[in-house]
């Protein structure tokens, strides 16, 4: 009996251990995990409605229990912001002092999707609960496709607004639509602004019908004549069938036109049945380079020369030539003869004057030599013609003596004696010289 009691106790103890391990131990572990401080509540920033139209919202940050919309979960079990302040959004154009408006609350996951989160509400929330500046949206302009042109849409320039196509921001201006399709333009306020007009536009572009394939035509090239100065500057418009040329809105006739400055000419097809191939535009900047007159060709005339002789100096003669000047030893010499008294070399060069250019030789060299076989002339000894030094011939002159005219008797002052002495000495010198020359001729 005692052994049976012990066996029963063992079975009961094993059952208790099994019960504790499978039930009580997990409960104890769970209790140990939840005995610490509760986790912090998520916090949300909201725009809390005031009662002033001049300052309609305050930006505040509150715990989740104050905005989850669950009655009694907030402090003291009071209704929270989501449940209590759920009036419409403040509208600066229609809300007046004394009216009520609701809070702007972001979505609280697992509880609600937010309060007053329209485009305008989101703009206020993003602007730290200050009312953004109203921004009226401009309307995009759509142009249909035609047989001759692409379609397009034009985005307006609007302060405080940006525009998007296919969720991508597009710049203000005209954008091409080359083929059929649908384009949706949306508007979004920039920070600090709120939209006051439409915020979306959709347009469907359809392919045009009844179109024929245009004839391709190439514009003739405009030629530009840009000479010196500006008097003769011009451009020439070709005569190209089915093409017209314009400067701005002015149609240009075929032929030559005077020009100055920058000229831009654009070619156009004359009617929808034609389409131009490149080029379409012709531009030229006309210059004002001074005109330079080309020099006049002038043939050079050669100087002439005469060598030294026994009886004469040498010389060179400079010609008179229009447009040419002559130089000797880098010094300009005048036209006409120039004496050369001794042997030597003379080089004459020619230079063109301004406005002229030489077409012939430009340098000449003359060599002057000492003459040879020159003899010394004498007085002619027995020559009846009275040759003196081979240079001067004096023919004897016979004059009949004349009766002296009566002269008054002069007082001898001594001057005549001196003169007579000088004349006598001269005659004696000539006689001695003549005699010496005569002897020299006799000896030779």
C-alpha positions in Angstrom: 0.0 0.0 0.0 2.8 2.3 0.8 4.4 1.6 -2.6 1.1 2.4 -4.3 1.0 5.8 -2.5 4.5 6.7 -3.6 3.7 5.8 -7.2 0.6 7.9 -7.1 2.6 10.9 -5.7 5.1 10.5 -8.5 2.5 10.5 -11.2 0.8 13.6 -9.7 4.1 15.5 -9.5 4.9 14.7 -13.1 1.5 16.0 -14.1 2.0 19.2 -12.2 5.4 19.8 -13.8 3.9 19.2 -17.2 1.0 21.7 -16.4 3.5 24.3 -15.2 5.7 24.0 -18.2 2.9 24.3 -20.7 0.6 26.9 -19.1 2.0 28.7 -16.1 5.5 29.3 -17.4 4.5 31.2 -20.6 2.1 33.3 -18.5 4.8 34.1 -16.1 7.2 35.0 -18.9 4.5 37.3 -20.5 3.9 39.0 -17.2 7.6 39.6 -16.8 7.8 41.2 -20.3 4.9 43.6 -19.6 6.0 44.7 -16.2 8.2 47.5 -17.7 7.1 51.1 -18.7 4.6 51.3 -21.5 6.0 52.3 -25.0 5.9 56.1 -25.9 2.9 57.2 -28.0 3.5 58.4 -31.5 3.1 62.1 -31.9 1.4 64.1 -34.7 1.7 67.7 -35.8 -1.7 69.2 -36.5 -3.2 72.6 -37.4 -5.5 73.4 -34.4 -8.4 75.7 -35.2 -8.6 79.0 -33.4 -11.5 81.5 -33.3 -9.7 84.3 -35.2 -10.0 84.8 -38.9 -6.7 86.8 -38.9 -4.9 83.8 -37.4 -7.1 80.8 -38.0 -4.7 78.0 -37.0 -2.0 77.1 -34.5 0.6 74.5 -35.2 0.8 72.0 -32.3 2.2 68.5 -31.7 0.1 66.1 -29.7 0.1 62.4 -28.8 -1.7 59.9 -31.0 -4.5 59.4 -28.4 -5.4 63.1 -28.9 -6.1 62.6 -32.6 -7.0 59.0 -33.1 -10.8 59.7 -32.9 -11.3 57.0 -30.2 -13.6 58.5 -27.5 -12.3 58.2 -24.0 -8.7 57.4 -25.1 -7.5 60.9 -24.5 -6.6 62.5 -21.2 -9.5 62.5 -18.7 -11.5 60.6 -21.3 -12.4 63.7 -23.2 -13.2 63.7 -26.9 -10.1 64.3 -29.0 -9.3 66.8 -31.8 -10.4 64.4 -34.6 -13.9 63.9 -32.9 -14.4 67.4 -31.6 -12.9 69.8 -34.2 -14.3 68.2 -37.3 -15.8 71.3 -38.9 -15.0 72.2 -42.6 -11.6 73.7 -43.5 -11.1 77.5 -43.1 -11.6 79.3 -46.4 -10.1 82.8 -46.5 -12.6 83.8 -49.1 -15.8 82.6 -47.5 -15.2 82.2 -43.7 -16.1 85.1 -41.5 -15.4 86.0 -37.9 -17.8 84.0 -35.7 -17.9 81.0 -38.0 -16.5 77.6 -36.9 -13.8 75.7 -38.8 -12.1 72.4 -38.2 -8.6 71.2 -37.4 -6.2 69.9 -40.1 -5.1 66.4 -38.9 -2.8 64.0 -40.8 -3.8 60.4 -41.2 -3.4 58.2 -38.1 -2.6 54.6 -39.3 -5.2 52.0 -38.3 -7.6 54.7 -37.1 -8.5 57.2 -39.9 -7.2 58.9 -43.1 -7.0 62.4 -41.8 -9.2 65.5 -41.5 -9.5 68.4 -43.9 -6.7 67.1 -46.1 -7.8 68.6 -49.4 -5.2 70.3 -51.6 -5.8 73.6 -49.7 -5.6 71.8 -46.3 -2.4 70.1 -47.2 -1.0 73.5 -48.4 -1.9 75.0 -45.0 -0.4 72.0 -43.1 2.8 72.2 -45.2 3.0 76.0 -44.6 3.2 75.4 -40.8 -0.5 76.2 -40.4 -0.2 79.7 -41.9 -2.8 80.5 -44.6 -0.9 80.4 -47.9 -1.2 83.3 -50.4 -4.0 82.6 -52.8 -2.7 81.8 -56.3 -5.3 81.8 -59.1 -4.3 79.2 -61.7 -3.8 80.1 -65.3 -5.4 77.9 -67.9 -3.2 76.0 -70.3 -3.9 76.5 -74.0 -4.2 73.5 -76.3 -3.7 73.6 -80.2 -4.9 70.7 -82.3 -2.9 68.7 -84.8 -3.3 69.8 -88.4 -2.1 68.4 -91.7 0.7 71.1 -91.8 1.6 71.5 -88.2 2.1 69.6 -84.9 -0.3 70.1 -82.0 0.8 71.9 -78.8 0.0 72.9 -75.3 1.1 76.2 -73.7 1.8 76.4 -70.0 1.0 79.8 -68.4 3.4 81.7 -66.1 1.6 81.9 -62.7 3.1 83.1 -59.5 3.0 80.5 -56.8 1.9 77.7 -59.1 3.8 74.9 -60.9 2.4 72.7 -63.6 3.0 69.0 -64.3 2.4 66.6 -67.2 2.6 62.9 -66.4 3.8 63.8 -62.9 6.8 65.7 -64.3 7.2 69.4 -63.9 7.0 71.3 -67.2 8.3 74.8 -67.8 6.1 77.7 -68.8 5.9 78.1 -72.6 4.7 76.1 -75.6 5.3 72.3 -75.9 4.9 70.4 -79.1 2.6 67.4 -79.5 3.6 65.6 -82.7 1.0 62.8 -82.6 -2.4 61.9 -81.4 -2.9 61.2 -77.7 -4.1 62.6 -74.4 -2.3 65.2 -72.3 -3.3 66.0 -68.7 -1.9 69.1 -67.1 -2.1 69.5 -63.3 -1.4 72.5 -61.2 0.2 72.5 -57.7 0.8 75.4 -55.3 4.3 76.3 -54.4 5.2 76.5 -50.7 3.3 79.5 -49.1 0.6 79.5 -51.8 -2.8 77.9 -52.3 -4.7 77.4 -55.5 -8.0 79.3 -56.0 -8.9 77.9 -59.5 -8.9 74.7 -61.4 -6.0 72.4 -60.8 -6.3 69.9 -63.7 -7.0 70.0 -67.5 -7.1 67.2 -70.0 -7.0 67.5 -73.7 -7.2 64.7 -76.4 -5.2 65.3 -79.6 -6.6 63.6 -82.6 -4.9 62.9 -85.9 -6.1 65.2 -88.7 -8.0 63.7 -91.7 -7.9 64.3 -95.4 -4.2 65.2 -95.4 -2.2 64.8 -98.6 1.6 64.3 -98.7 3.2 67.6 -99.4 5.8 68.1 -102.1 9.3 68.6 -100.8 11.2 71.6 -102.2 14.7 72.9 -101.5 15.2 76.6 -101.1 17.8 78.1 -103.3 20.8 79.5 -101.5 20.9 83.3 -100.8 24.3 84.7 -101.8 26.0 87.6 -100.0 28.4 90.1 -101.6 30.4 91.7 -98.8 33.1 93.9 -100.4 35.2 96.7 -99.0 33.3 99.6 -97.4 29.5 99.4 -97.4 28.5 101.1 -100.6 28.6 97.9 -102.6 27.3 95.4 -100.0 24.4 93.3 -101.2 22.6 90.0 -101.2 21.0 88.1 -104.0 17.6 86.3 -103.7 17.4 83.2 -106.0 14.3 82.6 -108.1 13.2 79.3 -106.6 9.7 78.0 -107.6 7.2 77.5 -104.7 9.6 79.3 -102.2 9.4 82.8 -100.9 12.0 84.7 -98.9 11.4 87.2 -96.1 13.1 89.5 -93.8 10.7 89.7 -90.9 7.3 90.0 -92.5 8.7 91.7 -95.7 8.7 89.5 -98.8 11.8 89.8 -100.9 11.8 89.7 -104.7 14.3 87.7 -106.6 17.4 89.6 -107.5 20.0 91.8 -105.8 19.3 93.9 -102.8 21.6 96.4 -101.0 22.5 95.5 -97.4 24.2 96.7 -94.3 24.8 95.3 -90.8 23.3 91.9 -89.9 20.8 90.4 -92.4 18.7 87.3 -91.6 16.6 85.9 -94.4 14.1 83.0 -93.9 12.7 80.9 -96.7 9.1 79.6 -96.6 7.0 77.2 -98.7 4.4 79.2 -100.7 1.4 77.0 -99.8 0.5 74.0 -97.7 1.1 71.6 -100.6 4.9 72.1 -100.3 7.3 71.6 -97.4 10.8 72.9 -97.3 14.0 70.9 -96.8 17.0 72.6 -95.1 18.4 75.2 -95.2 15.6 77.6 -94.1 17.6 80.5 -92.7 20.4 82.6 -94.2 22.3 85.1 -92.1 25.3 87.3 -92.8 27.1 90.1 -90.9 28.3 92.7 -93.4 31.6 94.3 -92.5 32.9 97.8 -93.2 36.5 97.2 -94.2 38.0 100.3 -95.8 38.6 100.0 -99.5 42.2 100.0 -100.7 43.0 101.1 -104.3 45.5 98.7 -105.9 48.8 100.4 -107.0 49.3 101.5 -110.6 52.0 99.5 -112.4 54.8 101.7 -113.8 57.7 100.4 -115.9 61.1 101.7 -114.8 63.3 103.6 -117.2 67.0 102.8 -116.9 69.5 105.6 -116.1 72.3 106.2 -118.7 76.0 106.8 -118.1 79.1 108.3 -119.8 82.7 107.2 -118.8 85.6 109.5 -118.0 87.6 110.7 -121.0 91.0 112.5 -121.3 89.3 115.8 -121.6 85.9 115.3 -119.8 84.5 114.0 -116.5 82.2 111.0 -116.5 78.4 111.3 -115.8 75.2 109.4 -115.2 71.8 110.7 -116.2 68.6 110.0 -114.1 65.4 109.8 -116.2 62.1 111.5 -115.4 59.6 108.7 -114.6 56.1 109.2 -113.2 55.6 107.2 -110.0 59.3 106.4 -109.5 62.2 108.0 -107.6 65.9 107.2 -107.9 68.5 106.9 -105.2 72.3 106.8 -105.1 73.9 105.6 -101.9 70.4 105.6 -100.2 70.0 109.3 -101.1 67.4 110.6 -103.5 68.8 112.1 -106.6 67.1 114.5 -109.0 66.4 113.8 -112.6 69.1 114.9 -115.0 72.8 114.5 -115.5 75.2 114.1 -112.5 79.0 114.4 -112.8 81.5 111.7 -111.9 85.0 113.2 -111.5 87.0 110.1 -110.7 87.0 106.4 -111.3 84.7 104.3 -109.1 81.3 102.6 -109.0 77.9 104.2 -108.8 74.7 102.2 -108.1 71.4 103.7 -108.9 68.2 102.1 -107.4 64.5 102.8 -108.2 61.7 103.0 -105.7 57.9 103.2 -106.4 56.1 106.2 -105.0 52.9 105.7 -103.0 50.1 104.3 -105.2 52.5 102.8 -107.8 54.4 99.5 -108.2 57.5 98.8 -110.3 57.3 96.5 -113.3 60.9 96.5 -114.5 64.4 96.4 -113.1 65.0 98.4 -109.9 68.8 98.6 -109.7 71.7 99.6 -112.1 75.4 99.7 -111.4 77.9 101.8 -113.5 81.7 101.4 -113.2 83.7 104.5 -114.2 87.3 103.9 -115.2 90.4 106.2 -115.6 91.0 107.0 -119.4 94.3 105.7 -120.9 96.6 107.0 -123.8 96.2 110.6 -122.8 99.3 112.9 -123.9 100.4 116.3 -122.4 99.8 119.1 -124.9 102.6 121.8 -125.5 102.9 125.4 -126.8 103.7 124.4 -130.4 107.4 125.7 -130.6 107.4 126.6 -134.3 103.6 126.4 -134.8 102.6 129.3 -136.8 99.1 129.2 -135.1 100.6 129.9 -131.7 99.1 126.8 -129.8 99.5 127.1 -126.1 99.4 123.8 -124.1 97.3 122.2 -126.8 94.3 124.1 -125.6 94.4 127.7 -126.6 95.2 128.9 -130.1 95.9 132.6 -130.6 96.3 133.9 -134.1 98.9 136.7 -134.6 97.3 140.0 -134.9 99.0 142.8 -136.9 97.8 146.3 -136.0 99.0 149.5 -137.7 100.6 151.8 -135.2 98.5 154.8 -134.3 99.9 158.2 -133.6 99.8 158.8 -129.9 97.3 161.3 -128.8 98.7 164.2 -126.9 98.6 163.5 -123.2 99.0 166.0 -120.4 102.2 165.5 -118.6 101.7 163.7 -115.3 103.8 163.8 -112.2 105.6 160.5 -111.7 104.3 159.1 -108.4 106.2 155.8 -108.6 103.0 153.7 -109.2 103.6 153.2 -113.0 107.1 151.9 -112.2 105.7 149.2 -109.9 103.1 148.2 -112.5 105.7 148.1 -115.2 107.9 145.9 -113.0 105.1 143.4 -112.4 104.2 143.2 -116.1 107.9 142.7 -116.9 108.3 139.8 -114.5 105.2 138.1 -115.9 106.5 138.4 -119.4 109.8 137.0 -118.3 108.2 134.1 -116.6 106.2 133.2 -119.7 109.3 133.4 -121.8 111.2 131.1 -119.5 108.4 128.6 -119.5 108.1 128.7 -123.3 111.8 128.2 -123.7 111.7 125.2 -121.3 108.9 123.5 -123.2 110.6 124.1 -126.5 113.8 122.4 -125.2 111.8 119.4 -123.9 110.2 119.0 -127.3 113.5 119.1 -129.1 115.0 116.5 -126.8 112.0 114.2 -127.3 
